[in-house]
Structure formats: structure tokens, C-alpha cells
Amino acid sequence: MARYELKGVQPPADTLKSLADIFGTSIDYIVNGTAQEKAQGTLTDAEMIKQFKEMEQLPETEKNTILNVVAAFIRDFKIKQAYLV
């Protein structure tokens, strides 16, 4: 276990399966952690994390609307940055 945790060595699939069985979890959880851990690993803005968690509770149509608006803002920002360079 220490070799896998400390040295960055990847265990073979059968070892992952055994570990998942021993710990009563899935291989995906062992490899990737929870969705919250993934988000916190990539997102550092606590308010954004909070808002995205709340957004997950919305119906799909509302989520898609919000994602489209965010995508438009990001696109516009990138375009503005391209013209400033």
C-alpha cells in the first residue's frame, strides 16, 4: 500500500479490485475519490464550489441554461483577451 501511496506506482487492475472489495467501495472511488474531492482539487474559490453544489440540485433545463450563460461569458472574455494581445 505504501508503495502505491508514496511512490506513485499504479497498482494493477486486480489489485484495485481487491482493495475496493476490502474497503467496501468502488475502484472509481479509490482512483478518483468523490465528486466533491475532485471539485475541491480543481476549484479553489469556495463561493464557486458552493454555487455549483446548489446548481446540481436544479432541474436539467435550468442547469443547461446556467451552463450556456457561463459558457457565453467565458467565450466573450477569451475574445476580449485575444484582441488585447
Summary of the structure (lengths in Angstrom):
residues: 85
radius of gyration: 19.2
end to end distance: 49.1
largest distance: 55.5
contacts: 154
relative contact order: 0.05
helix: 76%
strand: 0%
